Amino acid sequence: MKAEFTAIVKKDGDWWLGWVEEVPGANAQEKTKEELIISLREAAKDILELRCQEAREQAANDFEEITLVI
């Protein structure tokens, strides 16, 4: 599955700081913009995977997954 998200990035002194707008908690700080983008992508992916796992655990069993297109 491919999805698009918006990263807010800025240079602050020697560091690049960034947040993924649509994924609370997905933020990073790196020395280069390129490293920051990689870290933000990994952070968003990790958080989304964790939330999927948590949702399945909460549903326990006998549930159905439905794809939503927004």
N, C-alpha and C positions, 0 to 999 in steps of 0.2 A: 504494500500500500504506500502510495506517495501522498504527502500532504505538504502544503506550503504554510510557513509561519513567518512572522515578522520579527527580526532582530533589531533592537535598538543598540547602537554601538557608539562609543565616544572615547576619545583620547583624553586621559587625565594624567598629566605629567609624563612619566615614562611608561605608563600602563594603558592598555586598552580595556575598557569595561563594557559589558554587554548584558542584555536581558532579552528573553524571548517573550514578547507581549502576551501571547496566547497560553503560555505554560507557566503558571506561578511557580516560583522556585528555580526556574531554569535561568541561571545567571553565571557569569564567569568573569575572570580577570586574567589577562595574558600580556606578554611583552610585545606581541605583534598582532596585527589585525587578523592575519591568516590563522594564527593559533587560536585566537579568540573565536572565530567562526567555527572552527573544528570543535572547540570545547562547548560552545553553545549548542551545536548540533547533537553532540553526545549527551549533554545534560538534558535536553528536551526529550531525546529518545529514551534515556534511562527513566526519567520521571513518568513518561507516558506508559512505558512497559510496566513499571511498578503499579501504576493506577489500574491498568488492565488486570494485572494479577490480583490486586486487592478487590476489584469488582467481582471477579470470578469466585474468589474465596467467600465474599459476602453472600453471593447468590447460592453458594453451597453446591447444589446439584439440581438436576431437572430444569435447566434454564436454556434459553434460546439466545443466540447472538444474531443481531440484525445490523447490517451495514447502513449507516446514515450518511447521506450526501448533503452537505450544507452549502 
